[in-house]
């Protein structure tokens, strides 16, 4: 007689940057088989609409100073559901292995001898850049790209020296709340106050905004434009690039060179 628990497994699935049609074919196929979907708060409604009707939804949304479930408990949840014989889809915005804590969840599954597989997603940075027609590398502007997490906790202790500057692009995840402190940190580390910056909000969705200014004005721009997550900050000369006719370009920022 087949043991139902033998059918249990975990899939870590990248939900991409927002638009449902940017899911990979494999991600969509696996999502259709789910018994349980453990999802982040930033996974869009269009992606969630693809969850099969019979699947049980578990939200583990994280917001600043308010986590429904801590990371250790998420790992335990995935293991317990798989050991109960369920196909568990852990649905994450962007890619599971780029600031998605996917590595910790793989470790939890491996420690419990639960089968776990990863389906990569279009990362938020790559999806946002493509939607804004803003190349993160460009022969005339940047040959190096760095991704950092801009959460305020421990920000001062992080070493970002050399991550931004001439010929480099810095992409900051989770930096909206600490935008002013991030700008101060970068300037204190030697980056010019007039370095171009862009904020890409709700990337790939119909309500996407691309806001541009200078590093010294980053915090002010985020505040006066009421920027909300999900949003990415791009620092470097490539922040000037993009198809302006398709964007809501900021007109109230500090004076910038004509693009």
Beta strands, then each sheet from edge to edge (+ up, - down):
strand 1: 9-14
strand 2: 36-39
strand 3: 56-59
strand 4: 62-63
strand 5: 66-67
strand 6: 87-92
strand 7: 116-119
strand 8: 142-149
strand 9: 167-173
strand 10: 196-201
strand 11: 209-214
strand 12: 231-235
sheet 1: 3+ 2+ 6+ 1+ 7+
sheet 2: 4+ 5-
sheet 3: 8+ 9+ 12- 10+ 11-
end
